[in-house]
Amino acid sequence: MTRGYHEPVLVAEIQELLVRMPGLYVDGTLGGGGHSLAILKELQRKGYGASSLLIGIDQDECALTAAREKLNPFGEGVVEVKGNFSQIAEIVGRVCGQRSIEASAVGILLDLGVSSAQIDTPERGFSYSHHGPLDMRMDSGSSTSAADVVNAMSQRELASLFFRYGEEPRSRSIARDILDYREKHGPLSRTEELAGIIRKGERRPDRAIKTLSRVFQALRIEVNHELEVLRLALNEAVSLLCPEGRLAVISYHSLEDRMVKAFFADKSRSDWGPKGVGLREPLVKAGYRVVTRKAVSAGEREVSLNPRARSARLRVLEKLDEGE
Ligand SMILES: C[S@@+](CC[C@H](N)C(=O)[O-])C[C@H]1O[C@@H](n2cnc3c(N)ncnc32)[C@H](O)[C@@H]1O
């Protein structure tokens, strides 16, 4: 089987939970356009194609090129925009302004993290399995690469980074090994140098892969400010939803999933005032409801076909109609 740019996960679930009416859809993580294609096909199948618009956003120029090719047949029904989803409200507002339509979305998708194409391209530097520059920028135009982070941070800062964003138990000794390496050999510039330092310091070789994943994940999160931009995007995305509109987020590690879960819980909580007052009605009614009480995961069959799906967790939030 020839592998494409990226195999999207939980496609049937996204079609079912997100595509429920005609209108404006926003894919904040366009990637190779797999989810967008599935949304557009579902809109067509339901007879909503002509009365809908999909705005696809990605910060990676290569992703936009791949998605444009895939989504070309949908013509005016799709707009691809280069940008960061932390500015989703401004981007959607601008596109809708140009088309004189209301910036009010019935479905928004964030499929977080990196694509298979980004991981599998050695020159992007995301993977410990490939030799390449220690880069990890999703937006190649941004200024700070993973090498900049690894070479500029102190031992304490590196240890804290690997612990916070990678939940890496050996964070301190890995940071020390990096400092030793820098002293002996100068700045790091390649993925294989960092992977070599981590492998060398790992007493149990069977644990090396997990350690490598955690450290590379931590650096990627730092380089792309992934948690900061997610926080901004969640707030902006809910402000774009129309009544009954839904926000779907697929996350791949616990730091993201925890943030999404807590954000959804907060948005769907009514304010009942101080404890013990016993109000009949809340002081402030929640404006949203969580559609997925538990995160939706991929089934065994999907995981066997697409191992990336194993860690995927989908959560969906719906904006309530004011009358409810
Ligand atoms: C998991 S892939 C999405 C794959 C896509 N759903 C598909 O079906 O092909 C994540 C994509 O989101 C993009 N991305 C991640 N964070 C972003 C951000 N803050 N703003 C814009 N794009 C982002 C990445 O560049 C990558 O192309």
The ligand as a Tripos MOL2 file, in Angstrom:
@<TRIPOS>MOLECULE
LIG
   27    29     1     0     0
SMALL
NO_CHARGES

@<TRIPOS>ATOM
      1 C1         -2.5180   15.6740   12.9600 C.3       1 LIG1
      2 S1         -2.2000   16.7290   11.6270 S.3       1 LIG1
      3 C2         -3.7930   16.9710   10.9360 C.3       1 LIG1
      4 C3         -4.1040   15.9890    9.8650 C.3       1 LIG1
      5 C4         -5.4110   16.2660    9.1660 C.3       1 LIG1
      6 N1         -6.5380   16.1830   10.0630 N.3       1 LIG1
      7 C5         -5.5950   15.3280    8.0020 C.2       1 LIG1
      8 O1         -6.6360   14.6840    7.9250 O.co2     1 LIG1
      9 O2         -4.7090   15.2470    7.1470 O.co2     1 LIG1
     10 C6         -1.9710   18.2510   12.4080 C.3       1 LIG1
     11 C7         -1.7740   19.4190   11.4300 C.3       1 LIG1
     12 O3         -2.0680   20.5940   12.1650 O.3       1 LIG1
     13 C8         -1.0940   21.5640   11.9090 C.3       1 LIG1
     14 N2         -1.0150   22.3730   13.1010 N.ar      1 LIG1
     15 C9         -0.6290   21.9920   14.3360 C.ar      1 LIG1
     16 N3         -0.6940   23.0180   15.1860 N.ar      1 LIG1
     17 C10        -1.1630   24.0790   14.4770 C.ar      1 LIG1
     18 C11        -1.4560   25.4180   14.8030 C.ar      1 LIG1
     19 N4         -1.2500   25.8990   16.0250 N.pl3     1 LIG1
     20 N5         -1.9600   26.2110   13.8430 N.ar      1 LIG1
     21 C12        -2.1460   25.7420   12.5700 C.ar      1 LIG1
     22 N6         -1.8650   24.4850   12.1940 N.ar      1 LIG1
     23 C13        -1.3810   23.6550   13.1480 C.ar      1 LIG1
     24 C14         0.1810   20.8070   11.6050 C.3       1 LIG1
     25 O4          1.0270   21.5840   10.7990 O.3       1 LIG1
     26 C15        -0.3590   19.5560   10.9150 C.3       1 LIG1
     27 O5         -0.3740   19.7320    9.5180 O.3       1 LIG1
@<TRIPOS>BOND
     1     1     2 1
     2     2     3 1
     3     2    10 1
     4     3     4 1
     5     4     5 1
     6     5     6 1
     7     5     7 1
     8     7     8 2
     9     7     9 1
    10    10    11 1
    11    11    12 1
    12    11    26 1
    13    12    13 1
    14    13    14 1
    15    13    24 1
    16    14    15 ar
    17    14    23 ar
    18    15    16 ar
    19    16    17 ar
    20    17    18 ar
    21    17    23 ar
    22    18    19 1
    23    18    20 ar
    24    20    21 ar
    25    21    22 ar
    26    22    23 ar
    27    24    25 1
    28    24    26 1
    29    26    27 1
@<TRIPOS>SUBSTRUCTURE
     1 LIG1         1 GROUP 0 **** ****
